[in-house]
Amino acid sequence: MYQKTRAGSLIFLIAAATLFSGCATPSVEYGDPLSQQALSTDFGSADLQQIAATMVDSLITFPPVAEITATRRPVISVDRIKNKSMQHIDMEAVTDSIRARLIKSGKFTFVDRTTELQPWKN
């Protein structure tokens, strides 16, 4: 009889532990968009941010550009970038990232290309 009570208590404890562990609140964790941890082979927003940052930093530290921007703010225009790969990449986001980083550098004056006259088609 003692063994039946002990076995029943053990089964009850296991069932209660299973029930309560199933009701635990799930936790959600978000990844850092700027982290360099490769989660997949797909091209992501972190890759775009890193490429834009590397390109702009390279341009700003290039000796002839650094020499020119040390004494004045040259006028530049950032045009659209073309995607010549087979992979879908949001090139507008890349262009915007490059433009934003160049503006934040404070070393350049920009031409607003959105106000230029567009040729009218008949």
Order of alpha helices (4+ residues) and beta strands (2+ residues): alpha-alpha-alpha-beta-alpha-beta
